């Protein structure tokens, strides 16, 4: 079975059927059976966001939807993905425009949902890009946000397995997506924003795999900014303590974290996904951030200036 077939079978609701026939590859530009061209949507740039069913990824997807971007949403959590897509459609200013127009035009507004695991195979990343181009015909922004964490205690029998899982998800998948997306991003003069962490340059207790993976993402960002120039800009954001599901992975209670953030950030509170999304939007902008590449931007409420570990 081909890797692309594996992607197609990962969830029956995902829209990877666009890769199955020449006719379906034109669905983003063709109208009805007469071949009439569809009226264009404003803000027709396409953004692909990994880990978009919750947390920073969902906040970023909603922010791009509000700017009329066409969305490609990736996540392993298929059950949450459809709900995220529905929220994005509701957030789009164009939702009223498409209500009274053709079903094909509605497809331009509806996000492409791909329930996939990018961590183990570069071919899956290439299939994701192929599906994106088949649906929308272009790619302008890649947001590598998907990530996991866990405590990696050296005396834990599962430590090595956890290490490989974290590195594969947090770093290897980012490499696969960046390489697969380069050519379409080059054509659109697009950009990549990688979501790293404030722990990309400091240690934390029993989180060596997570810290290593995020340090790798930050260095990858700098290297690819150099290698992809002048065609594609590559930047990263390094969030501090943010209200997201990754805190659950660390065994951290969110309400307790909000309380503790009074002393662990200079702004005396935990951050929200939407605040990271605003910086991602800025770095992705072809106008506002045109002269920014290879940068690591902290979005951490001043956490990096304090000695307290996460």
C-alpha positions in Angstrom: 0.0 0.0 0.0 1.3 3.4 -0.9 2.0 6.1 1.7 -0.6 8.3 0.1 -3.1 5.6 0.4 -2.2 5.3 4.1 -2.9 9.0 4.5 -6.3 8.7 2.7 -7.3 5.9 5.1 -6.3 7.8 8.2 -9.8 9.4 8.5 -12.8 8.9 6.2 -13.9 12.5 6.6 -10.6 14.1 5.3 -10.6 15.7 1.9 -7.7 13.8 0.3 -9.9 12.6 -2.6 -8.6 15.7 -4.5 -5.5 13.7 -5.4 -7.4 10.8 -6.9 -8.4 12.1 -10.3 -7.4 14.9 -12.8 -10.9 16.3 -12.7 -10.9 16.7 -8.9 -7.5 18.5 -9.0 -9.2 21.4 -10.7 -12.0 21.8 -8.2 -10.6 25.0 -6.7 -10.7 26.8 -10.0 -13.5 25.2 -12.0 -17.1 26.1 -11.7 -20.1 24.0 -12.8 -20.2 21.4 -15.6 -20.1 24.2 -18.2 -16.5 25.0 -17.0 -17.4 28.6 -15.9 -14.7 30.2 -13.8 -15.7 30.7 -10.2 -15.7 34.3 -8.8 -12.5 34.8 -6.8 -12.5 35.1 -3.0 -10.7 38.1 -1.5 -7.7 37.1 0.6 -7.1 33.9 -1.5 -3.8 33.1 0.0 -3.5 29.5 1.4 -2.0 28.6 4.8 -1.3 25.1 6.1 -1.2 24.6 9.8 -0.1 21.5 11.6 -1.5 20.7 15.0 -4.5 22.9 14.3 -7.2 21.1 16.3 -6.4 22.8 19.6 -4.2 25.3 21.5 -1.9 27.5 19.5 -2.7 25.8 16.3 -6.4 26.3 16.6 -5.9 29.9 17.7 -3.7 30.5 14.7 -6.2 28.8 12.3 -9.0 31.1 13.6 -6.8 34.2 13.2 -6.0 33.3 9.6 -9.6 32.5 8.9 -10.6 36.0 10.1 -8.2 37.3 7.4 -9.9 35.3 4.6 -7.1 32.9 4.1 -7.9 29.5 2.7 -7.0 26.9 5.3 -5.4 23.4 5.3 -5.8 22.0 8.8 -3.7 19.0 9.9 -3.9 17.1 13.2 -3.8 13.6 14.5 -7.0 14.2 16.4 -9.6 13.6 13.7 -12.5 14.0 16.0 -11.4 17.6 16.9 -10.4 18.5 13.4 -13.9 18.8 12.0 -15.0 21.0 14.9 -11.9 23.3 14.3 -12.9 23.6 10.6 -16.4 24.5 11.5 -15.2 27.3 13.8 -12.9 28.6 11.1 -15.8 28.8 8.6 -17.8 30.8 11.2 -14.9 33.1 11.8 -14.4 33.9 8.1 -15.8 37.2 6.9 -16.7 35.5 3.6 -19.1 33.0 5.1 -22.1 35.1 4.1 -20.8 35.5 0.6 -20.7 31.8 -0.1 -24.0 31.0 1.4 -26.0 32.0 -1.7 -23.5 31.0 -4.3 -22.4 27.6 -5.8 -21.3 24.6 -3.8 -18.0 24.8 -5.6 -17.4 28.3 -4.2 -18.3 27.0 -0.8 -15.5 24.4 -1.1 -13.0 27.3 -1.5 -14.1 28.6 1.9 -14.2 25.2 3.7 -10.9 24.2 5.1 -9.2 21.1 3.8 -9.0 18.7 6.8 -6.2 16.2 6.9 -6.1 13.8 9.8 -2.5 12.6 9.6 0.6 11.7 11.6 3.6 13.4 10.0 6.2 12.1 12.4 7.3 8.8 10.7 7.4 9.3 7.0 8.5 12.1 4.7 6.3 10.7 1.9 3.2 11.6 4.0 4.4 15.2 4.1 4.7 15.2 0.3 1.2 13.7 0.0 -0.1 16.5 2.2 1.4 19.2 -0.1 0.1 17.4 -3.2 -3.4 17.4 -1.7 -3.1 21.1 -0.8 -2.1 22.0 -4.4 -4.9 19.8 -5.8 -7.5 21.5 -3.7 -6.3 25.1 -3.8 -3.6 25.3 -6.5 -1.1 27.1 -4.3 0.5 27.4 -0.9 1.6 30.7 0.7 2.3 30.0 4.4 3.4 26.9 6.3 2.9 26.9 10.1 4.7 24.0 11.8 3.0 23.9 15.1 2.3 20.2 15.9 4.2 19.1 19.0 4.1 16.8 22.0 5.9 16.5 25.3 6.3 14.2 28.2 8.6 13.9 31.2 11.7 11.9 30.2 13.2 10.5 33.4 16.5 8.7 32.8 15.4 5.9 35.1 12.1 5.3 33.3 12.1 2.1 31.2 10.0 4.0 28.5 12.5 6.9 28.4 14.1 5.9 25.1 10.8 5.3 23.4 9.5 8.7 24.6 12.6 10.3 23.3 12.2 8.9 19.8 8.5 9.8 19.8 9.1 13.4 20.8 12.0 14.0 18.4 10.0 12.4 15.5 7.0 14.6 16.2 8.6 17.9 17.2 11.6 18.0 14.9 11.6 15.3 12.2 8.1 16.2 11.0 9.0 19.9 10.8 12.0 18.9 8.5 9.7 16.8 6.3 7.1 19.6 5.9 9.6 22.3 5.2 11.3 20.3 2.5 8.1 19.2 0.9 6.7 22.7 0.9 9.7 24.6 -0.5 8.8 24.5 -4.2 5.2 25.8 -3.9 6.3 28.4 -1.4 9.0 29.5 -3.7 6.4 30.1 -6.5 4.2 32.1 -4.1 7.2 34.0 -2.5 5.7 32.6 0.7 7.1 31.9 4.2 7.4 29.4 7.0 6.8 30.0 10.7 8.0 27.2 13.0 6.6 27.0 16.6 9.5 26.3 18.9 9.6 27.0 22.7 11.2 29.2 25.2 12.9 26.0 26.3 14.9 25.9 23.0 17.9 27.4 24.8 17.5 26.4 28.4 17.2 23.2 30.3 14.2 22.0 32.3 13.9 19.1 34.7 13.3 15.8 33.1 12.4 17.4 29.7 15.7 16.7 27.8 13.9 15.3 24.8 11.5 18.2 24.5 14.2 20.8 25.0 16.4 19.1 22.4 13.6 18.9 19.9 12.8 22.6 20.2 16.5 23.6 20.1 16.6 21.6 16.8 13.6 23.4 15.4 15.1 26.8 16.2 18.4 25.9 14.6 16.6 24.4 11.6 14.8 27.7 11.2 18.0 29.6 11.0 19.6 27.1 8.6 16.6 27.0 6.2 16.3 30.8 6.3 19.9 30.7 4.9 19.3 27.8 2.4 15.9 28.9 1.2 16.8 32.6 0.7 15.9 34.7 -1.2 12.8 32.7 -2.2 11.2 31.7 1.1 11.4 33.4 4.5 11.7 31.2 7.5 11.1 32.4 11.1 10.2 30.9 14.4 8.3 31.8 17.5 9.3 30.6 21.0 6.2 30.6 23.3 6.5 30.5 27.0 3.7 29.2 29.3 0.6 29.2 27.2 -2.9 27.9 28.0 -3.0 24.8 25.8 -3.3 21.0 25.8 0.5 20.6 26.0 0.3 21.5 29.6 -1.8 18.4 30.1 1.0 16.4 28.5 3.4 17.8 31.1 1.0 16.8 33.9 0.4 20.5 34.7 -3.1 21.6 35.8 -4.1 24.7 33.8 -5.8 26.4 36.7 -2.8 25.9 38.9 -0.5 27.1 36.1 -2.5 30.3 35.8 -2.0 30.9 39.5 1.7 30.0 39.3 2.2 32.3 36.3 1.9 35.3 38.6 5.5 34.5 39.7 6.9 32.7 36.6 6.3 35.5 34.0 7.0 39.2 34.2 3.5 40.1 33.1 2.1 38.0 36.0 -0.1 35.7 34.0 -0.1 32.8 31.5 -0.3 33.5 27.8 -3.2 32.7 25.5 -3.0 30.9 22.2 -4.4 34.0 20.4 -1.4 36.0 21.6 1.0 33.6 19.9 -1.2 33.6 16.8 -0.8 37.4 16.4 3.0 37.1 16.2 2.7 34.2 13.7 0.3 36.3 11.6 2.8 39.1 11.6 5.8 36.9 10.6 3.8 35.3 7.8 2.8 38.7 6.3 4.4 39.3 2.9 4.0 43.0 3.6 4.7 43.7 7.3 7.5 41.1 7.7 9.1 41.1 4.2 12.5 42.0 5.7 12.4 39.4 8.5 13.9 35.9 8.1 15.9 33.6 10.3 14.5 35.3 13.4 13.5 33.7 16.7 10.8 35.7 18.4 10.0 35.1 22.1 6.3 35.3 23.0 6.7 34.4 26.7 5.7 37.3 28.9 9.3 37.7 30.0 9.6 34.1 31.2 13.1 33.8 29.7 14.4 36.5 32.1 13.4 34.5 35.2 15.1 31.5 36.7 12.0 29.5 37.4 11.7 26.3 35.2 8.4 25.2 33.7 
